[in-house]
């Protein structure tokens, strides 16, 4: 997998707050969901890969240590939903609701 967010991977990601990071991840998840709705699995997979890349950068950010468990679980569940058998029973609605909270909180700060 090639790095899609080169400037973010180079250190800019750590300049963002946890809320901003999660809101940005949510944007990629939203793109993946929309492409899935439009029956374009290739574009959906690309957006999912970008979301996973951002989640990995978030996991690597030392400022997010209190949130490591949550971030790791989100990554695991996201992989299960888009690439696995959806054994956790996720839905578009639950993903949108989860990430909407971060987008709202990030805009307020």
OpenMM code with the backbone's topology and positions (N, CA, C; nanometers):
from openmm import Vec3, app, unit

residues = "UNK UNK UNK UNK UNK UNK UNK UNK UNK UNK UNK UNK UNK UNK UNK UNK UNK UNK UNK UNK UNK UNK UNK UNK UNK UNK UNK UNK UNK UNK UNK UNK UNK UNK UNK UNK UNK UNK UNK UNK UNK UNK UNK UNK UNK UNK UNK UNK UNK UNK UNK UNK UNK UNK UNK UNK UNK UNK UNK UNK UNK UNK UNK UNK UNK UNK UNK UNK UNK UNK UNK UNK UNK UNK UNK UNK UNK UNK UNK UNK UNK UNK UNK UNK UNK UNK UNK UNK UNK UNK UNK UNK UNK UNK UNK UNK UNK UNK UNK UNK UNK UNK UNK UNK UNK UNK UNK UNK UNK".split()
positions = [
    Vec3(0.0851, -0.1177, 0.0000),
    Vec3(0.0000, 0.0000, 0.0000),
    Vec3(0.0896, 0.1240, 0.0000),
    Vec3(0.0660, 0.2142, -0.0939),
    Vec3(0.1432, 0.3373, -0.1005),
    Vec3(0.0797, 0.4433, -0.0110),
    Vec3(0.1630, 0.5327, 0.0356),
    Vec3(0.1147, 0.6395, 0.1237),
    Vec3(0.0397, 0.7423, 0.0406),
    Vec3(-0.0844, 0.7671, 0.0762),
    Vec3(-0.1672, 0.8637, 0.0060),
    Vec3(-0.1556, 1.0040, 0.0645),
    Vec3(-0.1364, 1.0108, 0.1934),
    Vec3(-0.1313, 1.1397, 0.2635),
    Vec3(0.0134, 1.1682, 0.3043),
    Vec3(0.0976, 1.1973, 0.2061),
    Vec3(0.2413, 1.2133, 0.2316),
    Vec3(0.2717, 1.3294, 0.3265),
    Vec3(0.2054, 1.4427, 0.3081),
    Vec3(0.2324, 1.5571, 0.3951),
    Vec3(0.1855, 1.5313, 0.5381),
    Vec3(0.0758, 1.4598, 0.5521),
    Vec3(0.0271, 1.4260, 0.6860),
    Vec3(0.1192, 1.3242, 0.7526),
    Vec3(0.1657, 1.2270, 0.6754),
    Vec3(0.2550, 1.1250, 0.7295),
    Vec3(0.3896, 1.1849, 0.7693),
    Vec3(0.4268, 1.2953, 0.7071),
    Vec3(0.5543, 1.3604, 0.7364),
    Vec3(0.5511, 1.4399, 0.8669),
    Vec3(0.4396, 1.4416, 0.9362),
    Vec3(0.4337, 1.5073, 1.0662),
    Vec3(0.3197, 1.6054, 1.0837),
    Vec3(0.2571, 1.6451, 0.9763),
    Vec3(0.1483, 1.7426, 0.9879),
    Vec3(0.0283, 1.6859, 1.0626),
    Vec3(0.0091, 1.5545, 1.0553),
    Vec3(-0.1045, 1.4904, 1.1217),
    Vec3(-0.0991, 1.5133, 1.2727),
    Vec3(0.0194, 1.5095, 1.3304),
    Vec3(0.0345, 1.5266, 1.4745),
    Vec3(0.0017, 1.6681, 1.5198),
    Vec3(-0.0033, 1.7621, 1.4271),
    Vec3(-0.0396, 1.8997, 1.4618),
    Vec3(-0.1898, 1.9153, 1.4834),
    Vec3(-0.2672, 1.8198, 1.4347),
    Vec3(-0.4123, 1.8244, 1.4503),
    Vec3(-0.4527, 1.7652, 1.5845),
    Vec3(-0.5630, 1.8141, 1.6385),
    Vec3(-0.6152, 1.7571, 1.7629),
    Vec3(-0.6770, 1.6197, 1.7341),
    Vec3(-0.7001, 1.5450, 1.8376),
    Vec3(-0.7645, 1.4139, 1.8222),
    Vec3(-0.8992, 1.4282, 1.7526),
    Vec3(-0.9766, 1.5289, 1.7925),
    Vec3(-1.1075, 1.5497, 1.7300),
    Vec3(-1.0941, 1.5783, 1.5812),
    Vec3(-0.9967, 1.6611, 1.5441),
    Vec3(-0.9751, 1.6921, 1.4025),
    Vec3(-0.9293, 1.5685, 1.3251),
    Vec3(-0.8437, 1.4899, 1.3870),
    Vec3(-0.7983, 1.3670, 1.3226),
    Vec3(-0.9162, 1.2739, 1.2956),
    Vec3(-0.9983, 1.2534, 1.3963),
    Vec3(-1.1122, 1.1626, 1.3798),
    Vec3(-1.2141, 1.2170, 1.2804),
    Vec3(-1.2325, 1.3480, 1.2771),
    Vec3(-1.3243, 1.4079, 1.1799),
    Vec3(-1.2727, 1.3863, 1.0378),
    Vec3(-1.1413, 1.3981, 1.0180),
    Vec3(-1.0835, 1.3738, 0.8865),
    Vec3(-1.0955, 1.2275, 0.8457),
    Vec3(-1.0773, 1.1388, 0.9402),
    Vec3(-1.0976, 0.9964, 0.9116),
    Vec3(-1.2424, 0.9735, 0.8709),
    Vec3(-1.3328, 1.0378, 0.9423),
    Vec3(-1.4747, 1.0265, 0.9106),
    Vec3(-1.5065, 1.0724, 0.7691),
    Vec3(-1.4356, 1.1727, 0.7200),
    Vec3(-1.4567, 1.2184, 0.5823),
    Vec3(-1.4215, 1.1092, 0.4819),
    Vec3(-1.3129, 1.0386, 0.5083),
    Vec3(-1.2741, 0.9285, 0.4187),
    Vec3(-1.3736, 0.8126, 0.4295),
    Vec3(-1.4197, 0.7850, 0.5491),
    Vec3(-1.5205, 0.6790, 0.5670),
    Vec3(-1.6480, 0.7169, 0.4930),
    Vec3(-1.6871, 0.8425, 0.5023),
    Vec3(-1.8063, 0.8895, 0.4310),
    Vec3(-1.7897, 0.8704, 0.2804),
    Vec3(-1.6712, 0.9014, 0.2285),
    Vec3(-1.6461, 0.8793, 0.0854),
    Vec3(-1.6581, 0.7307, 0.0500),
    Vec3(-1.6023, 0.6461, 0.1354),
    Vec3(-1.6102, 0.5013, 0.1104),
    Vec3(-1.7555, 0.4546, 0.1096),
    Vec3(-1.8344, 0.5058, 0.2008),
    Vec3(-1.9760, 0.4686, 0.2063),
    Vec3(-2.0508, 0.5173, 0.0828),
    Vec3(-2.0228, 0.6400, 0.0415),
    Vec3(-2.0924, 0.6949, -0.0758),
    Vec3(-2.0573, 0.6176, -0.2026),
    Vec3(-1.9288, 0.5820, -0.2188),
    Vec3(-1.8909, 0.5044, -0.3369),
    Vec3(-1.9502, 0.3643, -0.3312),
    Vec3(-1.9647, 0.3124, -0.2124),
    Vec3(-2.0286, 0.1806, -0.1983),
    Vec3(-2.1751, 0.1888, -0.2407),
    Vec3(-2.2424, 0.2968, -0.1998),
    Vec3(-2.3822, 0.3182, -0.2391),
    Vec3(-2.3962, 0.3299, -0.3908),
    Vec3(-2.2959, 0.3921, -0.4537),
    Vec3(-2.2980, 0.4104, -0.5986),
    Vec3(-2.2475, 0.2869, -0.6738),
    Vec3(-2.2267, 0.1796, -0.5984),
    Vec3(-2.1824, 0.0518, -0.6555),
    Vec3(-2.0490, 0.0645, -0.7291),
    Vec3(-1.9557, 0.1351, -0.6679),
    Vec3(-1.8216, 0.1492, -0.7220),
    Vec3(-1.7228, 0.0952, -0.6186),
    Vec3(-1.7028, -0.0370, -0.6164),
    Vec3(-1.6192, -0.0972, -0.5125),
    Vec3(-1.4729, -0.0530, -0.5174),
    Vec3(-1.4224, -0.0188, -0.6349),
    Vec3(-1.2832, 0.0241, -0.6462),
    Vec3(-1.2607, 0.1562, -0.5735),
    Vec3(-1.3452, 0.2550, -0.5996),
    Vec3(-1.3326, 0.3845, -0.5325),
    Vec3(-1.3615, 0.3729, -0.3828),
    Vec3(-1.4564, 0.2875, -0.3489),
    Vec3(-1.4878, 0.2654, -0.2081),
    Vec3(-1.3671, 0.2067, -0.1352),
    Vec3(-1.3017, 0.1109, -0.1977),
    Vec3(-1.1835, 0.0476, -0.1374),
    Vec3(-1.0703, 0.1487, -0.1218),
    Vec3(-1.0530, 0.2363, -0.2201),
    Vec3(-0.9481, 0.3384, -0.2112),
    Vec3(-0.9743, 0.4343, -0.0954),
    Vec3(-1.0979, 0.4761, -0.0798),
    Vec3(-1.1328, 0.5655, 0.0314),
    Vec3(-1.1137, 0.4940, 0.1646),
    Vec3(-1.1485, 0.3672, 0.1689),
    Vec3(-1.1287, 0.2885, 0.2911),
    Vec3(-0.9799, 0.2782, 0.3242),
    Vec3(-0.8964, 0.2561, 0.2237),
    Vec3(-0.7508, 0.2496, 0.2455),
    Vec3(-0.6984, 0.3814, 0.3010),
    Vec3(-0.7493, 0.4921, 0.2485),
    Vec3(-0.7064, 0.6226, 0.3003),
    Vec3(-0.7496, 0.6403, 0.4455),
    Vec3(-0.8707, 0.5953, 0.4784),
    Vec3(-0.9181, 0.6033, 0.6171),
    Vec3(-0.8297, 0.5187, 0.7086),
    Vec3(-0.7933, 0.4002, 0.6620),
    Vec3(-0.7070, 0.3129, 0.7422),
    Vec3(-0.5687, 0.3748, 0.7606),
    Vec3(-0.5191, 0.4391, 0.6566),
    Vec3(-0.3896, 0.5070, 0.6671),
    Vec3(-0.3956, 0.6169, 0.7730),
    Vec3(-0.5029, 0.6938, 0.7725),
    Vec3(-0.5186, 0.7998, 0.8726),
    Vec3(-0.5357, 0.7413, 1.0125),
    Vec3(-0.6058, 0.6309, 1.0230),
    Vec3(-0.6189, 0.5647, 1.1537),
    Vec3(-0.4822, 0.5186, 1.2045),
    Vec3(-0.4000, 0.4670, 1.1145),
    Vec3(-0.2653, 0.4249, 1.1552),
    Vec3(-0.1824, 0.5443, 1.2024),
    Vec3(-0.1936, 0.6571, 1.1327),
    Vec3(-0.1232, 0.7775, 1.1775),
    Vec3(-0.1744, 0.8231, 1.3137),
    Vec3(-0.3030, 0.8086, 1.3362),
    Vec3(-0.3634, 0.8458, 1.4642),
    Vec3(-0.3141, 0.7534, 1.5750),
    Vec3(-0.3025, 0.6255, 1.5441),
    Vec3(-0.2496, 0.5306, 1.6427),
    Vec3(-0.1035, 0.5623, 1.6780),
    Vec3(-0.0275, 0.6119, 1.5816),
    Vec3(0.1137, 0.6437, 1.6039),
    Vec3(0.1350, 0.7740, 1.6790),
    Vec3(0.0341, 0.8589, 1.6847),
    Vec3(0.0451, 0.9890, 1.7503),
    Vec3(0.0458, 0.9688, 1.9023),
    Vec3(0.1556, 1.0046, 1.9658),
    Vec3(0.1717, 0.9835, 2.1101),
    Vec3(0.0704, 1.0618, 2.1938),
    Vec3(0.0180, 1.1701, 2.1391),
    Vec3(-0.0823, 1.2487, 2.2112),
    Vec3(-0.2138, 1.1719, 2.2288),
    Vec3(-0.2324, 1.0692, 2.1486),
    Vec3(-0.3583, 0.9937, 2.1512),
    Vec3(-0.3522, 0.8689, 2.2387),
    Vec3(-0.2536, 0.8577, 2.3232),
    Vec3(-0.2402, 0.7389, 2.4076),
    Vec3(-0.3671, 0.7073, 2.4873),
    Vec3(-0.4379, 0.8075, 2.5403),
    Vec3(-0.5604, 0.7747, 2.6143),
    Vec3(-0.6710, 0.7141, 2.5258),
    Vec3(-0.6590, 0.7309, 2.3961),
    Vec3(-0.7627, 0.6848, 2.3036),
    Vec3(-0.7210, 0.5618, 2.2230),
    Vec3(-0.6067, 0.5016, 2.2546),
    Vec3(-0.5544, 0.3922, 2.1723),
    Vec3(-0.6525, 0.2769, 2.1573),
    Vec3(-0.7162, 0.2400, 2.2646),
    Vec3(-0.8100, 0.1283, 2.2601),
    Vec3(-0.9261, 0.1574, 2.1644),
    Vec3(-0.9804, 0.2770, 2.1740),
    Vec3(-1.0918, 0.3154, 2.0871),
    Vec3(-1.0487, 0.3202, 1.9407),
    Vec3(-0.9328, 0.3809, 1.9149),
    Vec3(-0.8845, 0.3933, 1.7771),
    Vec3(-0.8597, 0.2555, 1.7169),
    Vec3(-0.7970, 0.1682, 1.7947),
    Vec3(-0.7694, 0.0323, 1.7457),
    Vec3(-0.8989, -0.0428, 1.7183),
    Vec3(-0.9979, -0.0255, 1.8029),
    Vec3(-1.1274, -0.0921, 1.7823),
    Vec3(-1.1984, -0.0376, 1.6589),
    Vec3(-1.1910, 0.0933, 1.6377),
    Vec3(-1.2509, 0.1535, 1.5182),
    Vec3(-1.1849, 0.0949, 1.3941),
    Vec3(-1.0518, 0.0836, 1.3963),
    Vec3(-0.9801, 0.0288, 1.2813),
    Vec3(-1.0233, -0.1154, 1.2551),
    Vec3(-1.0286, -0.1950, 1.3605),
    Vec3(-1.0682, -0.3349, 1.3476),
    Vec3(-1.2102, -0.3473, 1.2916),
    Vec3(-1.3005, -0.2666, 1.3417),
    Vec3(-1.4401, -0.2734, 1.2991),
    Vec3(-1.4569, -0.2207, 1.1570),
    Vec3(-1.3806, -0.1193, 1.1219),
    Vec3(-1.3856, -0.0652, 0.9860),
    Vec3(-1.3363, -0.1683, 0.8838),
    Vec3(-1.2286, -0.2353, 0.9152),
    Vec3(-1.1781, -0.3417, 0.8273),
    Vec3(-1.2824, -0.4517, 0.8143),
    Vec3(-1.3432, -0.4884, 0.9244),
    Vec3(-1.4468, -0.5922, 0.9212),
    Vec3(-1.5644, -0.5505, 0.8345),
    Vec3(-1.6042, -0.4244, 0.8429),
    Vec3(-1.7207, -0.3776, 0.7676),
    Vec3(-1.6923, -0.3721, 0.6178),
    Vec3(-1.5802, -0.3135, 0.5799),
    Vec3(-1.5519, -0.2944, 0.4377),
    Vec3(-1.4829, -0.4142, 0.3723),
    Vec3(-1.4011, -0.4853, 0.4468),
    Vec3(-1.3205, -0.5906, 0.3853),
    Vec3(-1.3496, -0.7303, 0.4383),
    Vec3(-1.4229, -0.7387, 0.5476),
    Vec3(-1.4493, -0.8680, 0.6093),
    Vec3(-1.5944, -0.9095, 0.5959),
    Vec3(-1.6385, -0.9869, 0.6917),
    Vec3(-1.7743, -1.0431, 0.6885),
    Vec3(-1.8744, -0.9620, 0.7707),
    Vec3(-1.8319, -0.8484, 0.8247),
    Vec3(-1.9155, -0.7627, 0.9085),
    Vec3(-1.9707, -0.8392, 1.0288),
    Vec3(-1.8832, -0.9111, 1.0943),
    Vec3(-1.9242, -0.9888, 1.2117),
    Vec3(-1.9654, -0.9004, 1.3293),
    Vec3(-1.9239, -0.7720, 1.3272),
    Vec3(-1.9626, -0.6814, 1.4345),
    Vec3(-2.0975, -0.6154, 1.4092),
    Vec3(-2.1538, -0.6377, 1.2920),
    Vec3(-2.2863, -0.5854, 1.2610),
    Vec3(-2.2927, -0.4351, 1.2402),
    Vec3(-2.1860, -0.3771, 1.1862),
    Vec3(-2.1855, -0.2335, 1.1574),
    Vec3(-2.2800, -0.2024, 1.0421),
    Vec3(-2.3192, -0.0771, 1.0344),
    Vec3(-2.4038, -0.0324, 0.9238),
    Vec3(-2.3591, 0.1068, 0.8820),
    Vec3(-2.4057, 0.1495, 0.7663),
    Vec3(-2.3763, 0.2857, 0.7216),
    Vec3(-2.4219, 0.3858, 0.8262),
    Vec3(-2.5375, 0.3620, 0.8797),
    Vec3(-2.5949, 0.4541, 0.9785),
    Vec3(-2.5056, 0.4655, 1.1024),
    Vec3(-2.4559, 0.3534, 1.1519),
    Vec3(-2.3725, 0.3587, 1.2724),
    Vec3(-2.2398, 0.4281, 1.2447),
    Vec3(-2.1813, 0.4047, 1.1259),
    Vec3(-2.0555, 0.4732, 1.0925),
    Vec3(-2.0771, 0.6230, 1.0811),
    Vec3(-2.1830, 0.6607, 1.0142),
    Vec3(-2.2093, 0.8042, 0.9974),
    Vec3(-2.2346, 0.8716, 1.1317),
    Vec3(-2.3120, 0.8078, 1.2159),
    Vec3(-2.3430, 0.8649, 1.3473),
    Vec3(-2.2156, 0.8779, 1.4317),
    Vec3(-2.1308, 0.7753, 1.4296),
    Vec3(-2.0073, 0.7765, 1.5083),
    Vec3(-1.9176, 0.8934, 1.4669),
    Vec3(-1.8921, 0.9074, 1.3381),
    Vec3(-1.7996, 1.0102, 1.2939),
    Vec3(-1.8604, 1.1496, 1.2910),
    Vec3(-1.9913, 1.1600, 1.2806),
    Vec3(-2.0561, 1.2909, 1.2834),
    Vec3(-2.0286, 1.3634, 1.4149),
    Vec3(-2.0250, 1.2893, 1.5227),
    Vec3(-1.9964, 1.3491, 1.6536),
    Vec3(-1.8583, 1.4162, 1.6557),
    Vec3(-1.7593, 1.3532, 1.5929),
    Vec3(-1.6259, 1.4120, 1.5883),
    Vec3(-1.6227, 1.5361, 1.4998),
    Vec3(-1.6921, 1.5301, 1.3879),
    Vec3(-1.6961, 1.6450, 1.2976),
    Vec3(-1.7604, 1.7642, 1.3689),
    Vec3(-1.8683, 1.7375, 1.4395),
    Vec3(-1.9374, 1.8435, 1.5125),
    Vec3(-1.8472, 1.9017, 1.6230),
    Vec3(-1.7843, 1.8148, 1.6982),
    Vec3(-1.6975, 1.8603, 1.8087),
    Vec3(-1.5761, 1.9346, 1.7557),
    Vec3(-1.5185, 1.8883, 1.6452),
    Vec3(-1.4006, 1.9555, 1.5893),
    Vec3(-1.4347, 2.0947, 1.5393),
    Vec3(-1.5541, 2.1113, 1.4845),
    Vec3(-1.5946, 2.2438, 1.4356),
    Vec3(-1.6214, 2.3409, 1.5502),
    Vec3(-1.6627, 2.2877, 1.6633),
    Vec3(-1.6936, 2.3741, 1.7781),
    Vec3(-1.5677, 2.4261, 1.8457),
    Vec3(-1.4567, 2.3559, 1.8321),
    Vec3(-1.3338, 2.3967, 1.9012),
    Vec3(-1.2460, 2.4848, 1.8150),
] * unit.nanometer
topology = app.Topology()
chain = topology.addChain("A")
for resn in residues:
    res = topology.addResidue(resn, chain)
    for name in ("N", "CA", "C"):
        topology.addAtom(name, app.Element.getBySymbol(name[0]), res)
